[in-house]
């Protein structure tokens, strides 16, 4: 009896009937002969190689490159554009939008896009509605809300609009209205933040510790307002 027979293995690959048996025989041959192993590996790696039972080895799937990011386009509404608007321009946009809707309630608009807004801001909206005896209240941000904030708003029947929903609402307007809002939002310098205290455009500054860039008021040191986290980092 030959070496293969002593091991209880078939003498030829044509003898086994099932796919599992054939693979078993191939692995056994590979263990005996390095030259045979190389041949087996090459045979197994042939794409779309049919087996006796009609099964087909799947062809290798080519990796797909990631889709390129859409460049910033100030001539069309997008979430990127919305988040780049400086805070004062964002609030003006929201006011113009709700004026088109004829909304009669309390509207709070904040350009918070670099942080997730929690329930405290929604509670403040509820308090403002109570003070104004208003039946409706809306909080609009350019970023996202926490689950706790959304749960509280649902219980109090308040409306929360994040950046994605605001873009969808603007897209649902008639084209002329959406275009008018876009022109109003992007007129002049709509990227550089406005100092909330002095109402003048801020300037690029560099911190003395670490050399970090930030927006600062040009009236410093009299005014110490600054912004470190914005989508429009200073150069």
C-alpha positions as CSV (number, residue, x, y, z in Angstrom):
1,X,0.0,0.0,0.0
2,X,1.4,3.4,-0.9
3,X,1.8,6.3,1.5
4,X,-1.6,7.7,0.7
5,X,-3.3,4.3,1.2
6,X,-1.6,3.9,4.5
7,X,-3.1,7.2,5.6
8,X,-6.5,6.0,4.6
9,X,-6.7,8.7,1.9
10,X,-8.1,8.4,-1.6
11,X,-5.6,7.8,-4.4
12,X,-7.1,10.3,-6.7
13,X,-9.1,13.5,-6.4
14,X,-11.6,12.1,-8.8
15,X,-12.8,9.5,-6.3
16,X,-14.4,11.7,-3.6
17,X,-18.0,12.6,-4.4
18,X,-18.6,15.7,-2.2
19,X,-17.0,19.1,-2.1
20,X,-15.9,18.5,1.5
21,X,-14.2,15.2,0.6
22,X,-12.3,16.9,-2.2
23,X,-11.1,19.7,0.0
24,X,-10.0,17.2,2.6
25,X,-8.0,15.3,0.0
26,X,-6.4,18.4,-1.3
27,X,-5.3,19.4,2.2
28,X,-3.9,16.0,2.8
29,X,-1.8,16.1,-0.3
30,X,-0.6,19.6,0.7
31,X,0.7,18.2,4.0
32,X,2.7,15.5,2.2
33,X,4.3,17.5,-0.6
34,X,5.4,21.1,-0.5
35,X,5.4,21.1,-4.3
36,X,1.9,19.7,-4.3
37,X,0.8,22.3,-1.8
38,X,1.9,25.1,-4.1
39,X,0.0,23.6,-6.9
40,X,-3.1,23.2,-4.7
41,X,-3.0,26.8,-3.5
42,X,-2.7,28.0,-7.1
43,X,-5.7,25.8,-8.1
44,X,-7.8,27.0,-5.3
45,X,-7.1,30.7,-6.0
46,X,-8.2,30.5,-9.6
47,X,-11.3,32.8,-9.9
48,X,-14.7,31.2,-10.7
49,X,-13.3,27.7,-10.6
50,X,-16.3,25.3,-10.9
51,X,-16.5,22.3,-8.5
52,X,-18.2,19.0,-9.3
53,X,-21.5,20.0,-7.6
54,X,-21.8,23.1,-9.6
55,X,-20.6,25.5,-6.9
56,X,-18.5,28.5,-8.0
57,X,-15.8,30.3,-6.0
58,X,-16.7,34.0,-5.8
59,X,-14.5,36.4,-7.7
60,X,-12.5,38.8,-5.5
61,X,-14.4,42.0,-4.9
62,X,-12.4,45.1,-5.8
63,X,-12.3,47.7,-3.0
64,X,-14.2,50.8,-3.8
65,X,-12.5,54.1,-3.0
66,X,-14.5,56.4,-0.7
67,X,-16.7,58.9,-2.3
68,X,-15.1,62.3,-2.5
69,X,-16.5,65.0,-0.2
70,X,-18.5,67.7,-2.0
71,X,-16.6,70.9,-2.0
72,X,-18.1,73.9,-0.1
73,X,-20.4,75.7,-2.5
74,X,-21.8,79.1,-1.2
75,X,-24.2,79.1,-4.2
76,X,-26.4,76.3,-3.0
77,X,-28.0,75.3,0.3
78,X,-26.2,72.6,2.2
79,X,-25.6,71.6,5.8
80,X,-22.0,72.6,5.4
81,X,-23.0,76.1,4.3
82,X,-25.5,76.4,7.2
83,X,-22.8,75.4,9.8
84,X,-20.3,77.9,8.3
85,X,-22.7,80.9,8.8
86,X,-21.5,83.1,11.6
87,X,-23.9,83.1,14.6
88,X,-25.5,86.5,13.8
89,X,-26.2,85.6,10.2
90,X,-27.6,82.2,11.3
91,X,-30.1,83.9,13.6
92,X,-31.0,86.4,10.9
93,X,-31.7,83.5,8.5
94,X,-33.9,81.8,11.0
95,X,-35.9,85.0,11.7
96,X,-36.4,85.4,7.9
97,X,-37.5,81.8,7.5
98,X,-40.1,81.9,10.3
99,X,-41.3,85.3,9.1
100,X,-42.1,83.6,5.7
101,X,-44.0,80.9,7.7
102,X,-46.1,83.5,9.6
103,X,-45.1,81.8,12.8
104,X,-46.5,83.4,16.0
105,X,-44.6,82.0,18.9
106,X,-41.2,82.0,20.7
107,X,-38.3,81.1,18.4
108,X,-34.8,80.6,19.7
109,X,-32.0,80.3,17.1
110,X,-28.5,79.4,18.1
111,X,-25.6,78.5,15.7
112,X,-24.4,75.6,17.9
113,X,-22.8,73.2,15.4
114,X,-19.7,72.1,17.3
115,X,-21.5,70.7,20.3
116,X,-24.6,68.6,21.0
117,X,-27.3,70.7,22.6
118,X,-28.8,69.2,25.8
119,X,-32.0,69.6,27.7
120,X,-31.1,72.8,29.6
121,X,-31.5,74.9,26.5
122,X,-34.9,73.3,25.9
123,X,-35.9,74.1,29.4
124,X,-34.9,77.7,28.8
125,X,-37.2,77.8,25.8
126,X,-40.1,76.5,27.9
127,X,-39.5,79.2,30.5
128,X,-39.5,81.9,27.8
129,X,-42.8,80.6,26.5
130,X,-44.3,80.8,29.9
131,X,-43.0,84.4,30.4
132,X,-44.4,85.4,27.1
133,X,-47.6,83.4,27.5
134,X,-46.9,81.8,24.1
135,X,-48.6,78.6,22.9
136,X,-45.8,77.5,20.6
137,X,-42.0,77.4,20.9
138,X,-39.2,76.4,18.6
139,X,-35.5,75.9,19.2
140,X,-33.3,75.9,16.0
141,X,-29.7,75.0,16.0
142,X,-27.2,74.1,13.3
143,X,-25.9,71.1,15.1
144,X,-27.7,68.2,16.9
145,X,-29.8,67.6,20.0
146,X,-29.3,65.0,22.7
147,X,-31.9,62.3,23.2
148,X,-32.8,63.8,26.6
149,X,-33.5,67.2,25.0
150,X,-35.8,65.6,22.3
151,X,-37.7,63.6,25.0
152,X,-38.3,66.7,27.1
153,X,-39.4,68.7,24.0
154,X,-41.9,65.9,23.0
155,X,-43.4,65.9,26.5
156,X,-43.7,69.7,26.6
157,X,-44.9,69.8,22.9
158,X,-42.0,72.0,21.8
159,X,-40.4,71.9,18.4
160,X,-36.7,71.2,17.9
161,X,-35.1,71.8,14.6
162,X,-31.5,70.7,14.0
163,X,-29.3,71.7,11.0
164,X,-30.4,68.9,8.8
165,X,-34.1,69.5,9.3
166,X,-33.7,73.3,8.7
167,X,-32.0,72.6,5.4
168,X,-34.9,70.2,4.5
169,X,-37.4,72.9,5.4
170,X,-35.7,75.5,3.3
171,X,-35.5,73.0,0.3
172,X,-39.3,72.6,0.7
173,X,-39.9,76.3,0.0
174,X,-40.8,77.5,-3.4
175,X,-37.5,78.0,-5.4
176,X,-37.8,81.8,-5.3
177,X,-38.1,81.9,-1.5
178,X,-35.2,79.5,-1.0
179,X,-33.0,81.5,-3.4
180,X,-33.9,84.8,-1.6
181,X,-32.9,83.3,1.7
182,X,-29.6,82.1,0.3
183,X,-28.8,85.5,-1.2
184,X,-29.6,87.1,2.2
185,X,-27.6,84.6,4.2
186,X,-24.5,84.8,2.0
187,X,-24.4,88.6,1.4
188,X,-21.2,90.3,2.5
189,X,-19.0,88.7,5.1
190,X,-21.1,85.9,6.4
191,X,-18.2,83.7,7.8
192,X,-16.4,85.9,10.2
193,X,-18.1,85.9,13.6
194,X,-19.6,89.0,15.1
195,X,-18.6,90.0,18.6
196,X,-21.7,89.5,20.7
197,X,-20.8,92.4,23.0
198,X,-19.5,95.1,20.5
199,X,-21.4,93.9,17.4
200,X,-18.3,94.3,15.2
201,X,-16.5,91.6,13.2
202,X,-13.9,89.7,15.1
203,X,-10.3,89.2,14.1
204,X,-7.9,86.3,13.9
205,X,-5.8,85.9,17.1
206,X,-3.2,83.5,18.4
207,X,-3.1,82.4,22.0
208,X,0.1,82.9,23.9
209,X,0.0,79.3,25.2
210,X,0.2,76.7,22.5
211,X,-0.2,79.1,19.6
212,X,-3.8,78.2,19.1
213,X,-5.9,80.2,16.6
214,X,-9.1,81.8,17.7
215,X,-11.5,84.7,16.9
216,X,-11.2,87.7,19.3
217,X,-12.8,91.1,19.5
218,X,-10.7,93.9,18.0
219,X,-11.5,96.0,21.1
220,X,-9.4,93.7,23.3
221,X,-8.5,94.2,26.2
222,X,-11.6,96.3,26.8
223,X,-13.6,93.4,25.4
224,X,-12.5,89.9,26.0
225,X,-15.1,88.0,23.9
226,X,-13.7,85.2,21.8
227,X,-14.6,82.1,19.9
228,X,-12.4,79.0,19.8
229,X,-14.7,76.4,18.3
230,X,-16.3,77.4,15.0
231,X,-16.5,75.7,11.5
232,X,-14.6,78.7,10.1
233,X,-11.4,78.6,12.0
234,X,-9.3,81.8,11.6
235,X,-6.3,81.6,9.4
